[in-house]
Amino acid sequence: MKDFRLPGCNECHGGGGGGGMCPALSQGVWFWGNTDDVLFRLVTLGSAELEKRGFARITYGSVHAPMPPMGFSVKTSDDLWKIIAFIRSINPSGTNPPEKMVPGRYTPLGEHKP
């Protein structure tokens, strides 16, 4: 997919999203959650900023490196939605339906995190 390669996803996640020096996006494991909101924010802001804004990482894979902010390299929100649709399309059957939603763990800023 052309949109996946242009912003720099390919360099870390592999050309087809199957992994590289960073996690495979096709594994059906959601480190931050699988909602559109979380994926949009993660790609745009990166993981460090996502945490600063109150989101908590749910799990880790074999790579513990942060996701860099890529919002600067994605020209439009439509392009980002195409990337998110591509990520969803390469995941194993059954990992993205609404009944298998993995919401992000979010604590509004200023509130105590348990």
GROMACS elastic network, one bead per residue, 0.5 to 0.9 nm:
[ bonds ]
;  ai    aj funct       b0    kb
    1     4     6  0.55262   500
    1     5     6  0.67653   500
    1    15     6  0.81752   500
    1    16     6  0.75255   500
    1    83     6  0.85086   500
    1    86     6  0.76127   500
    2     5     6  0.53415   500
    2     6     6  0.62919   500
    3     6     6  0.53902   500
    3     7     6  0.71048   500
    3    74     6  0.86117   500
    3    79     6  0.66379   500
    3    80     6  0.81994   500
    3    82     6  0.70651   500
    3    83     6  0.62654   500
    3    86     6  0.88818   500
    4     7     6  0.66030   500
    4     8     6  0.74691   500
    4     9     6  0.59053   500
    4    10     6  0.67566   500
    4    15     6  0.75970   500
    4    16     6  0.81373   500
    4    17     6  0.83256   500
    4    79     6  0.89567   500
    4    80     6  0.89343   500
    4    82     6  0.82372   500
    4    83     6  0.56534   500
    4    86     6  0.76522   500
    4    87     6  0.87760   500
    5     8     6  0.57953   500
    5     9     6  0.57414   500
    5    10     6  0.50319   500
    5    11     6  0.80544   500
    5    14     6  0.87267   500
    5    15     6  0.64128   500
    5    16     6  0.86052   500
    6     9     6  0.73677   500
    6    10     6  0.78846   500
    6    73     6  0.80831   500
    6    74     6  0.80828   500
    7    10     6  0.80790   500
    7    70     6  0.71707   500
    7    71     6  0.86956   500
    7    72     6  0.85634   500
    7    73     6  0.50064   500
    7    74     6  0.56603   500
    7    75     6  0.85179   500
    8    11     6  0.57088   500
    8    12     6  0.75513   500
    8    13     6  0.89305   500
    8    70     6  0.79463   500
    8    73     6  0.76317   500
    9    12     6  0.58434   500
    9    13     6  0.57645   500
    9    14     6  0.71782   500
    9    15     6  0.76064   500
    9    17     6  0.79409   500
    9    70     6  0.85571   500
   10    13     6  0.52815   500
   10    16     6  0.74113   500
   10    17     6  0.71076   500
   10    19     6  0.87883   500
   10    20     6  0.84246   500
   11    14     6  0.59768   500
   11    15     6  0.74537   500
   11    20     6  0.76285   500
   11    21     6  0.82112   500
   11    22     6  0.89807   500
   12    15     6  0.86918   500
   12    17     6  0.87976   500
   12    19     6  0.71810   500
   12    20     6  0.55926   500
   12    21     6  0.54517   500
   12    22     6  0.52639   500
   12    23     6  0.80770   500
   13    16     6  0.77638   500
   13    17     6  0.51405   500
   13    18     6  0.64391   500
   13    20     6  0.50460   500
   13    21     6  0.67742   500
   13    22     6  0.53763   500
   13    23     6  0.62430   500
   13    24     6  0.59075   500
   13    25     6  0.68854   500
   14    18     6  0.57026   500
   14    20     6  0.50757   500
   14    21     6  0.81397   500
   14    22     6  0.82896   500
   14    24     6  0.76849   500
   14    25     6  0.89415   500
   15    18     6  0.73712   500
   15    19     6  0.82413   500
   15    20     6  0.87981   500
   16    19     6  0.79609   500
   16    25     6  0.87001   500
   16    26     6  0.86279   500
   16    90     6  0.82407   500
   17    20     6  0.82932   500
   17    23     6  0.85659   500
   17    24     6  0.57338   500
   17    25     6  0.50984   500
   17    26     6  0.61313   500
   17    86     6  0.89429   500
   17    87     6  0.73294   500
   17    90     6  0.75932   500
   18    23     6  0.78278   500
   18    25     6  0.60002   500
   18    26     6  0.56818   500
   18    27     6  0.78449   500
   18    90     6  0.85943   500
   19    22     6  0.58755   500
   19    23     6  0.51623   500
   19    25     6  0.66263   500
   19    26     6  0.79467   500
   20    23     6  0.67926   500
   20    24     6  0.70104   500
   21    24     6  0.89341   500
   21    63     6  0.79563   500
   22    25     6  0.89061   500
   22    62     6  0.84480   500
   22    63     6  0.60983   500
   22    64     6  0.87246   500
   22    65     6  0.77821   500
   22    67     6  0.88445   500
   23    26     6  0.87168   500
   23    27     6  0.83402   500
   23    61     6  0.69739   500
   23    62     6  0.72194   500
   23    63     6  0.63069   500
   24    27     6  0.58832   500
   24    28     6  0.88792   500
   24    29     6  0.89961   500
   25    28     6  0.72718   500
   25    29     6  0.79919   500
   25    30     6  0.87564   500
   25    87     6  0.63549   500
   25    88     6  0.86231   500
   25    90     6  0.75844   500
   25    91     6  0.71987   500
   26    29     6  0.81206   500
   26    87     6  0.70034   500
   26    88     6  0.80557   500
   26    89     6  0.84886   500
   26    90     6  0.52447   500
   26    92     6  0.68037   500
   27    30     6  0.85441   500
   27    90     6  0.84866   500
   27    91     6  0.60955   500
   27    92     6  0.68065   500
   28    88     6  0.88480   500
   28    90     6  0.88718   500
   28    91     6  0.53950   500
   28    92     6  0.59328   500
   28    93     6  0.86158   500
   28    94     6  0.86283   500
   28    95     6  0.56007   500
   28    96     6  0.80781   500
   29    33     6  0.86480   500
   29    34     6  0.87079   500
   29    59     6  0.86057   500
   29    61     6  0.81872   500
   29    91     6  0.89237   500
   29    95     6  0.81250   500
   30    33     6  0.50476   500
   30    34     6  0.58308   500
   30    58     6  0.77322   500
   30    59     6  0.76268   500
   30    60     6  0.88646   500
   30   102     6  0.73712   500
   31    34     6  0.83234   500
   31    57     6  0.59011   500
   31    58     6  0.52859   500
   31    60     6  0.60443   500
   31    61     6  0.76521   500
   31   104     6  0.89263   500
   32    38     6  0.68954   500
   32    39     6  0.79396   500
   32    42     6  0.79822   500
   32    47     6  0.86238   500
   32    55     6  0.78224   500
   32    56     6  0.69768   500
   32    58     6  0.54794   500
   32    59     6  0.74008   500
   32   102     6  0.83097   500
   32   103     6  0.79978   500
   32   104     6  0.56479   500
   32   105     6  0.74488   500
   33    36     6  0.89170   500
   33    38     6  0.62030   500
   33    39     6  0.74448   500
   33    57     6  0.82150   500
   33    58     6  0.72225   500
   33   101     6  0.77944   500
   33   105     6  0.75935   500
   34    37     6  0.82263   500
   34    38     6  0.65155   500
   34    39     6  0.63936   500
   34    88     6  0.89522   500
   34    95     6  0.88383   500
   34    96     6  0.72770   500
   34   100     6  0.89406   500
   34   101     6  0.63159   500
   34   102     6  0.52621   500
   34   103     6  0.63365   500
   34   104     6  0.73472   500
   35    38     6  0.53593   500
   35    39     6  0.62772   500
   35    40     6  0.85199   500
   35    96     6  0.87212   500
   35    98     6  0.89840   500
   35   101     6  0.66406   500
   35   102     6  0.66751   500
   35   103     6  0.59240   500
   35   104     6  0.72496   500
   36    39     6  0.52304   500
   36    40     6  0.59185   500
   36    41     6  0.84812   500
   36    81     6  0.86783   500
   36    84     6  0.76890   500
   37    40     6  0.52709   500
   37    41     6  0.61917   500
   37    42     6  0.85469   500
   37   104     6  0.85380   500
   38    41     6  0.51900   500
   38    42     6  0.59328   500
   38    43     6  0.85862   500
   38    50     6  0.87453   500
   38    55     6  0.87888   500
   38   103     6  0.77998   500
   38   104     6  0.61816   500
   39    42     6  0.50661   500
   39    43     6  0.61384   500
   39    44     6  0.83916   500
   39    84     6  0.70310   500
   40    43     6  0.55527   500
   40    44     6  0.60991   500
   40    45     6  0.83644   500
   40    77     6  0.89164   500
   40    80     6  0.72628   500
   40    81     6  0.76953   500
   40    84     6  0.74404   500
   41    44     6  0.51013   500
   41    45     6  0.55364   500
   41    46     6  0.73015   500
   41    47     6  0.86830   500
   41    50     6  0.69631   500
   41    71     6  0.88386   500
   42    45     6  0.54305   500
   42    47     6  0.58509   500
   42    49     6  0.83957   500
   42    50     6  0.63780   500
   42    67     6  0.75247   500
   42    68     6  0.86300   500
   42    69     6  0.74397   500
   42    70     6  0.85959   500
   43    46     6  0.56477   500
   43    47     6  0.81865   500
   43    67     6  0.76662   500
   43    68     6  0.77911   500
   43    69     6  0.61423   500
   43    70     6  0.56142   500
   43    71     6  0.64607   500
   43    80     6  0.81729   500
   43    84     6  0.89363   500
   44    68     6  0.86347   500
   44    69     6  0.54352   500
   44    70     6  0.51369   500
   44    72     6  0.75102   500
   44    73     6  0.89346   500
   44    74     6  0.81557   500
   44    80     6  0.83971   500
   45    48     6  0.78600   500
   45    49     6  0.57219   500
   45    50     6  0.63176   500
   45    67     6  0.87486   500
   45    68     6  0.74728   500
   45    70     6  0.67399   500
   45    71     6  0.63295   500
   46    49     6  0.57633   500
   46    50     6  0.61918   500
   46    51     6  0.88836   500
   46    66     6  0.74011   500
   46    67     6  0.50368   500
   46    70     6  0.67722   500
   46    71     6  0.83062   500
   47    51     6  0.61828   500
   47    52     6  0.86186   500
   47    55     6  0.88128   500
   47    57     6  0.84826   500
   47    66     6  0.57146   500
   47    67     6  0.50774   500
   47    68     6  0.66264   500
   47    69     6  0.73622   500
   48    51     6  0.52585   500
   48    52     6  0.63372   500
   48    53     6  0.87928   500
   48    66     6  0.67945   500
   48    67     6  0.75580   500
   48    68     6  0.78014   500
   48    69     6  0.84467   500
   49    53     6  0.62063   500
   49    54     6  0.88437   500
   49    55     6  0.89380   500
   49    69     6  0.80413   500
   50    53     6  0.51760   500
   50    54     6  0.66972   500
   50    55     6  0.56537   500
   50    56     6  0.79515   500
   51    54     6  0.52172   500
   51    56     6  0.58416   500
   51    57     6  0.77634   500
   51   106     6  0.88571   500
   52    55     6  0.72845   500
   52   109     6  0.83975   500
   53   106     6  0.84091   500
   53   107     6  0.84043   500
   53   108     6  0.76433   500
   53   109     6  0.66148   500
   54   105     6  0.81317   500
   54   106     6  0.53553   500
   54   108     6  0.56780   500
   54   109     6  0.57200   500
   54   110     6  0.89150   500
   54   113     6  0.89557   500
   55   104     6  0.66958   500
   55   105     6  0.54561   500
   55   107     6  0.63978   500
   55   108     6  0.84170   500
   56   104     6  0.73466   500
   56   105     6  0.53075   500
   56   106     6  0.63228   500
   56   107     6  0.80837   500
   57    60     6  0.76979   500
   57   104     6  0.80185   500
   57   105     6  0.72548   500
   58   104     6  0.77210   500
   58   105     6  0.71216   500
   60    63     6  0.71074   500
   60    64     6  0.65029   500
   61    64     6  0.69831   500
   63    66     6  0.86190   500
   67    70     6  0.85330   500
   69    72     6  0.74805   500
   69    73     6  0.89097   500
   70    73     6  0.55411   500
   70    74     6  0.67550   500
   71    74     6  0.53795   500
   71    75     6  0.79798   500
   71    76     6  0.89687   500
   71    80     6  0.84441   500
   72    75     6  0.73490   500
   74    77     6  0.75070   500
   74    79     6  0.64818   500
   74    80     6  0.63415   500
   75    78     6  0.84055   500
   75    79     6  0.66468   500
   75    80     6  0.80581   500
   76    79     6  0.52076   500
   76    80     6  0.65742   500
   76    81     6  0.88408   500
   77    81     6  0.61935   500
   77    82     6  0.86225   500
   78    81     6  0.50748   500
   78    82     6  0.63012   500
   78    83     6  0.87635   500
   79    82     6  0.50702   500
   79    83     6  0.63947   500
   79    84     6  0.87884   500
   80    83     6  0.50228   500
   80    84     6  0.62555   500
   80    85     6  0.85847   500
   81    84     6  0.50012   500
   81    85     6  0.60571   500
   81    86     6  0.85100   500
   82    85     6  0.50111   500
   82    86     6  0.61307   500
   82    87     6  0.86737   500
   83    87     6  0.62411   500
   83    88     6  0.86581   500
   84    87     6  0.50564   500
   84    88     6  0.62477   500
   84    89     6  0.85782   500
   85    88     6  0.50976   500
   85    89     6  0.60968   500
   85    90     6  0.88823   500
   86    90     6  0.64292   500
   86    91     6  0.89259   500
   87    90     6  0.55241   500
   87    91     6  0.66890   500
   88    91     6  0.54870   500
   88    92     6  0.87058   500
   88    95     6  0.84827   500
   88    96     6  0.67485   500
   89    92     6  0.82610   500
   89    93     6  0.88695   500
   89    96     6  0.89779   500
   90    93     6  0.87578   500
   91    94     6  0.82844   500
   91    95     6  0.67002   500
   91    96     6  0.77113   500
   92    95     6  0.60552   500
   92    96     6  0.84122   500
   93    96     6  0.75801   500
   93    97     6  0.87772   500
   94    97     6  0.61331   500
   94   100     6  0.74769   500
   95   100     6  0.62762   500
   95   101     6  0.80802   500
   96    99     6  0.81196   500
   96   100     6  0.60942   500
   96   101     6  0.66129   500
   96   102     6  0.87437   500
   97   100     6  0.54312   500
   97   101     6  0.66972   500
   98   101     6  0.51466   500
   98   102     6  0.89247   500
  103   106     6  0.87087   500
  107   110     6  0.83203   500
  107   111     6  0.65401   500
  107   112     6  0.76784   500
  107   113     6  0.65729   500
  108   111     6  0.58207   500
  108   112     6  0.86366   500
  109   112     6  0.83551   500
